[in-house]
Amino acid sequence: MPPDDDHRHCKVCGRVCAPGSETCSRACAEEREDRARSRRNYTLLLYGSIALVLLVFVARYL
């Protein structure tokens, strides 16, 4: 049985937002995009660093 007051909470600040949206305001949407971009950049930097270290080790033994 579904609840009578079907609502969602903002993924950034936790306030109640409209059904169908994941954030309550444009500021929270921008904050969420900034966090996703930062996480993506960190992941790319991490994988790039690992690839560089592996390349150095492989080149050393050739």
VEXKE-18517 format. One record per residue: x, y, z of N, C-alpha, C in turn; residue number from 1; chain. Coordinates in steps of 0.05 Angstrom, whole numbers, always signed. Atoms other than C-alpha are relative to their C-alpha. Layout:
N
<atom n_x="X" n_y="Y" n_z="Z" ca_x="X" ca_y="Y" ca_z="Z" c_x="X" c_y="Y" c_z="Z" zafi="NUM" kemi="A"/>
...
***
This chain:
62
<atom n_x="+17" n_y="-24" n_z="+0" ca_x="+0" ca_y="+0" ca_z="+0" c_x="+18" c_y="+25" c_z="+0" zafi="1" kemi="A"/>
<atom n_x="-17" n_y="-24" n_z="+2" ca_x="+33" ca_y="+66" ca_z="-22" c_x="-8" c_y="+21" c_z="+21" zafi="2" kemi="A"/>
<atom n_x="+7" n_y="-21" n_z="-19" ca_x="+37" ca_y="+124" ca_z="+27" c_x="-17" c_y="+21" c_z="-12" zafi="3" kemi="A"/>
<atom n_x="+18" n_y="-21" n_z="+10" ca_x="-13" ca_y="+180" ca_z="+22" c_x="+15" c_y="+25" c_z="-9" zafi="4" kemi="A"/>
<atom n_x="-15" n_y="-24" n_z="+6" ca_x="+39" ca_y="+236" ca_z="+20" c_x="+25" c_y="-8" c_z="-15" zafi="5" kemi="A"/>
<atom n_x="-23" n_y="+8" n_z="+17" ca_x="+84" ca_y="+214" ca_z="-38" c_x="+17" c_y="+25" c_z="-7" zafi="6" kemi="A"/>
<atom n_x="-18" n_y="-22" n_z="+6" ca_x="+143" ca_y="+262" ca_z="-40" c_x="+29" c_y="-10" c_z="+1" zafi="7" kemi="A"/>
<atom n_x="-28" n_y="+7" n_z="+1" ca_x="+218" ca_y="+261" ca_z="-50" c_x="+16" c_y="+21" c_z="+16" zafi="8" kemi="A"/>
<atom n_x="-18" n_y="-18" n_z="-14" ca_x="+276" ca_y="+293" ca_z="-15" c_x="+23" c_y="+7" c_z="-19" zafi="9" kemi="A"/>
<atom n_x="-21" n_y="-10" n_z="+17" ca_x="+330" ca_y="+335" ca_z="-49" c_x="+25" c_y="-17" c_z="+5" zafi="10" kemi="A"/>
<atom n_x="-24" n_y="+17" n_z="-2" ca_x="+394" ca_y="+294" ca_z="-63" c_x="+23" c_y="+16" c_z="+12" zafi="11" kemi="A"/>
<atom n_x="-22" n_y="-17" n_z="-10" ca_x="+437" ca_y="+354" ca_z="-40" c_x="-5" c_y="+9" c_z="+28" zafi="12" kemi="A"/>
<atom n_x="+5" n_y="-13" n_z="-26" ca_x="+404" ca_y="+388" ca_z="+19" c_x="-20" c_y="-16" c_z="+18" zafi="13" kemi="A"/>
<atom n_x="+19" n_y="+16" n_z="-15" ca_x="+350" ca_y="+338" ca_z="+40" c_x="-28" c_y="+12" c_z="+4" zafi="14" kemi="A"/>
<atom n_x="+27" n_y="-12" n_z="-2" ca_x="+291" ca_y="+386" ca_z="+35" c_x="-19" c_y="-15" c_z="-18" zafi="15" kemi="A"/>
<atom n_x="+21" n_y="+12" n_z="+17" ca_x="+225" ca_y="+362" ca_z="+5" c_x="+0" c_y="+14" c_z="-27" zafi="16" kemi="A"/>
<atom n_x="+3" n_y="-12" n_z="+27" ca_x="+221" ca_y="+372" ca_z="-70" c_x="-23" c_y="-14" c_z="-15" zafi="17" kemi="A"/>
<atom n_x="+23" n_y="+9" n_z="+16" ca_x="+169" ca_y="+360" ca_z="-123" c_x="+6" c_y="-29" c_z="-10" zafi="18" kemi="A"/>
<atom n_x="-3" n_y="+26" n_z="+12" ca_x="+157" ca_y="+289" ca_z="-147" c_x="+10" c_y="+2" c_z="-29" zafi="19" kemi="A"/>
<atom n_x="-10" n_y="+0" n_z="+27" ca_x="+196" ca_y="+274" ca_z="-210" c_x="+26" c_y="+16" c_z="-2" zafi="20" kemi="A"/>
<atom n_x="-25" n_y="-14" n_z="+1" ca_x="+255" ca_y="+320" ca_z="-193" c_x="+18" c_y="-10" c_z="+22" zafi="21" kemi="A"/>
<atom n_x="-19" n_y="+10" n_z="-20" ca_x="+318" ca_y="+302" ca_z="-155" c_x="+11" c_y="+22" c_z="+18" zafi="22" kemi="A"/>
<atom n_x="-10" n_y="-22" n_z="-17" ca_x="+335" ca_y="+371" ca_z="-128" c_x="-23" c_y="+20" c_z="+4" zafi="23" kemi="A"/>
<atom n_x="+22" n_y="-19" n_z="-7" ca_x="+293" ca_y="+426" ca_z="-96" c_x="+3" c_y="+27" c_z="-14" zafi="24" kemi="A"/>
<atom n_x="-4" n_y="-26" n_z="+12" ca_x="+324" ca_y="+486" ca_z="-131" c_x="+22" c_y="-1" c_z="-20" zafi="25" kemi="A"/>
<atom n_x="-21" n_y="-2" n_z="+20" ca_x="+370" ca_y="+509" ca_z="-186" c_x="+27" c_y="-1" c_z="+13" zafi="26" kemi="A"/>
<atom n_x="-26" n_y="+0" n_z="-14" ca_x="+426" ca_y="+521" ca_z="-135" c_x="+8" c_y="-28" c_z="+8" zafi="27" kemi="A"/>
<atom n_x="-7" n_y="+28" n_z="-7" ca_x="+422" ca_y="+449" ca_z="-111" c_x="+6" c_y="-16" c_z="-25" zafi="28" kemi="A"/>
<atom n_x="-6" n_y="+14" n_z="+25" ca_x="+421" ca_y="+424" ca_z="-183" c_x="+28" c_y="+6" c_z="-9" zafi="29" kemi="A"/>
<atom n_x="-27" n_y="-8" n_z="+8" ca_x="+484" ca_y="+464" ca_z="-198" c_x="+21" c_y="-13" c_z="+19" zafi="30" kemi="A"/>
<atom n_x="-18" n_y="+12" n_z="-19" ca_x="+517" ca_y="+438" ca_z="-134" c_x="+3" c_y="-30" c_z="-6" zafi="31" kemi="A"/>
<atom n_x="-2" n_y="+29" n_z="+7" ca_x="+500" ca_y="+366" ca_z="-154" c_x="+17" c_y="-4" c_z="-25" zafi="32" kemi="A"/>
<atom n_x="-16" n_y="+1" n_z="+24" ca_x="+530" ca_y="+378" ca_z="-223" c_x="+30" c_y="+5" c_z="+6" zafi="33" kemi="A"/>
<atom n_x="-28" n_y="-6" n_z="-8" ca_x="+593" ca_y="+408" ca_z="-192" c_x="+13" c_y="-24" c_z="+14" zafi="34" kemi="A"/>
<atom n_x="-10" n_y="+24" n_z="-14" ca_x="+601" ca_y="+347" ca_z="-147" c_x="+5" c_y="-22" c_z="-19" zafi="35" kemi="A"/>
<atom n_x="-4" n_y="+21" n_z="+20" ca_x="+592" ca_y="+299" ca_z="-205" c_x="+24" c_y="+6" c_z="-18" zafi="36" kemi="A"/>
<atom n_x="-23" n_y="-8" n_z="+17" ca_x="+643" ca_y="+338" ca_z="-247" c_x="+26" c_y="-5" c_z="+16" zafi="37" kemi="A"/>
<atom n_x="-23" n_y="+4" n_z="-17" ca_x="+692" ca_y="+337" ca_z="-189" c_x="+7" c_y="-29" c_z="+4" zafi="38" kemi="A"/>
<atom n_x="-4" n_y="+29" n_z="-3" ca_x="+683" ca_y="+263" ca_z="-178" c_x="+11" c_y="-12" c_z="-26" zafi="39" kemi="A"/>
<atom n_x="-9" n_y="+9" n_z="+26" ca_x="+692" ca_y="+250" ca_z="-253" c_x="+30" c_y="+8" c_z="-4" zafi="40" kemi="A"/>
<atom n_x="-27" n_y="-9" n_z="+3" ca_x="+756" ca_y="+292" ca_z="-254" c_x="+19" c_y="-16" c_z="+18" zafi="41" kemi="A"/>
<atom n_x="-17" n_y="+15" n_z="-19" ca_x="+784" ca_y="+256" ca_z="-193" c_x="+4" c_y="-29" c_z="-11" zafi="42" kemi="A"/>
<atom n_x="-2" n_y="+27" n_z="+11" ca_x="+769" ca_y="+188" ca_z="-225" c_x="+20" c_y="+0" c_z="-24" zafi="43" kemi="A"/>
<atom n_x="-18" n_y="-1" n_z="+22" ca_x="+804" ca_y="+208" ca_z="-289" c_x="+29" c_y="+4" c_z="+8" zafi="44" kemi="A"/>
<atom n_x="-27" n_y="-5" n_z="-11" ca_x="+864" ca_y="+234" ca_z="-250" c_x="+11" c_y="-26" c_z="+12" zafi="45" kemi="A"/>
<atom n_x="-9" n_y="+25" n_z="-12" ca_x="+868" ca_y="+169" ca_z="-211" c_x="+8" c_y="-21" c_z="-21" zafi="46" kemi="A"/>
<atom n_x="-6" n_y="+20" n_z="+20" ca_x="+865" ca_y="+124" ca_z="-272" c_x="+24" c_y="+9" c_z="-17" zafi="47" kemi="A"/>
<atom n_x="-23" n_y="-10" n_z="+15" ca_x="+914" ca_y="+169" ca_z="-309" c_x="+26" c_y="-4" c_z="+15" zafi="48" kemi="A"/>
<atom n_x="-24" n_y="+4" n_z="-16" ca_x="+963" ca_y="+165" ca_z="-252" c_x="+8" c_y="-30" c_z="+1" zafi="49" kemi="A"/>
<atom n_x="-6" n_y="+29" n_z="+0" ca_x="+958" ca_y="+89" ca_z="-249" c_x="+11" c_y="-8" c_z="-27" zafi="50" kemi="A"/>
<atom n_x="-10" n_y="+6" n_z="+26" ca_x="+968" ca_y="+85" ca_z="-324" c_x="+29" c_y="+10" c_z="-4" zafi="51" kemi="A"/>
<atom n_x="-27" n_y="-11" n_z="+1" ca_x="+1030" ca_y="+130" ca_z="-319" c_x="+20" c_y="-17" c_z="+15" zafi="52" kemi="A"/>
<atom n_x="-17" n_y="+17" n_z="-16" ca_x="+1060" ca_y="+88" ca_z="-264" c_x="+5" c_y="-27" c_z="-14" zafi="53" kemi="A"/>
<atom n_x="-4" n_y="+25" n_z="+14" ca_x="+1048" ca_y="+24" ca_z="-303" c_x="+17" c_y="+4" c_z="-25" zafi="54" kemi="A"/>
<atom n_x="-17" n_y="-5" n_z="+24" ca_x="+1078" ca_y="+55" ca_z="-366" c_x="+29" c_y="+3" c_z="+8" zafi="55" kemi="A"/>
<atom n_x="-27" n_y="-3" n_z="-9" ca_x="+1140" ca_y="+75" ca_z="-328" c_x="+13" c_y="-27" c_z="+7" zafi="56" kemi="A"/>
<atom n_x="-11" n_y="+26" n_z="-8" ca_x="+1149" ca_y="+5" ca_z="-299" c_x="+4" c_y="-18" c_z="-25" zafi="57" kemi="A"/>
<atom n_x="-3" n_y="+16" n_z="+24" ca_x="+1137" ca_y="-28" ca_z="-367" c_x="+23" c_y="+10" c_z="-17" zafi="58" kemi="A"/>
<atom n_x="-22" n_y="-11" n_z="+16" ca_x="+1185" ca_y="+19" ca_z="-403" c_x="+27" c_y="-6" c_z="+13" zafi="59" kemi="A"/>
<atom n_x="-25" n_y="+5" n_z="-15" ca_x="+1238" ca_y="+6" ca_z="-350" c_x="+11" c_y="-28" c_z="-6" zafi="60" kemi="A"/>
<atom n_x="-9" n_y="+28" n_z="+4" ca_x="+1240" ca_y="-69" ca_z="-365" c_x="+1" c_y="-8" c_z="-30" zafi="61" kemi="A"/>
<atom n_x="-2" n_y="+6" n_z="+29" ca_x="+1240" ca_y="-64" ca_z="-442" c_x="+28" c_y="+3" c_z="-9" zafi="62" kemi="A"/>
***
